[in-house]
């Protein structure tokens, strides 16, 4: 083991220094910020790959593929066009509805 590792108490088994952790956080924040500036949406990118972020089963939120009056996925704050939801697992129809419906802010 090197002298520096002995002095800091770190081992090669996976301990990480606070400095390295903060550097990693800063780099990650910079990458996310840069992606936002150039128009890359991490959630949209995941959706493009076929991975919708929602995890709640459709039955649990009483999802239906048709609207409930004027309430529908396409005007919900949780909807990610063209067919994903931040709440509901799997793809959803833009004209669908569930009890997790949250109107988009005006």
TACORHU-V460853 format. One record per run of one state. SS is the DSSP state (alpha for helix, beta for strand, coil for the rest). FROM is the first residue (numbers start at 1). LEN is the number of residues. If there is no record, write none. Layout:
BEGIN
SS_FROM_LEN + SS_FROM_LEN
END
This chain:
BEGIN
coil_1_2 + alpha_3_6 + coil_9_9 + alpha_18_20 + coil_38_4 + alpha_42_7 + coil_49_7 + beta_56_1 + coil_57_1 + alpha_58_4 + coil_62_2 + beta_64_1 + coil_65_3 + beta_68_1 + coil_69_2 + beta_71_1 + coil_72_1 + alpha_73_3 + beta_76_1 + coil_77_2 + beta_79_2 + coil_81_3 + beta_84_2 + coil_86_2 + beta_88_1 + coil_89_8 + beta_97_1 + coil_98_5 + beta_103_1 + coil_104_3
END
